[in-house]
Amino acid sequence: MDMDLLMAPIIVFMVIVAPIWLVLHYRSKRQVSQGLTEEEFSLLNELIAKAEKMNQRIETLESILDSEAPEWRAKHERR
């Protein structure tokens, strides 16, 4: 009797859940192994360009602060 209660969930798992799980697993593995798509690559390049632009702005702001308020770094480090 106890074995019959266990067999139904096991059969449902093996017939429905396991095949779906395997298909989704190997599909995701294939997508990872293919690398970036062209759209993802272009988005990555845009992010790199934005990061470089932000870095230039930060350097400019720091140089302005260095010339106008030379102690700003010391004040910031004390906190």
SULTALIN-V423777 format. One record per backbone hydrogen bond with DSSP energy under -0.5 kcal/mol. NH is the residue of the N-H (numbers start at 1). CO is the residue of the C=O. If there is no record, write none. Layout:
NH;CO + NH;CO
This chain:
5;1 + 6;2 + 7;3 + 8;4 + 9;5 + 10;6 + 11;7 + 12;8 + 13;9 + 14;10 + 15;11 + 16;12 + 17;12 + 18;13 + 20;16 + 21;17 + 22;18 + 23;19 + 24;20 + 25;21 + 26;22 + 27;23 + 28;24 + 29;25 + 30;26 + 31;27 + 32;28 + 33;29 + 34;30 + 35;31 + 35;32 + 41;37 + 42;38 + 43;39 + 44;40 + 45;41 + 46;42 + 47;43 + 48;44 + 49;45 + 50;46 + 51;47 + 52;48 + 53;49 + 54;50 + 55;51 + 56;52 + 57;53 + 58;54 + 59;55 + 60;56 + 61;57 + 62;58 + 63;59 + 64;60 + 65;61 + 66;62 + 67;63 + 68;64 + 69;65 + 72;69 + 75;71 + 76;72 + 77;73 + 78;74 + 79;75 + 79;76
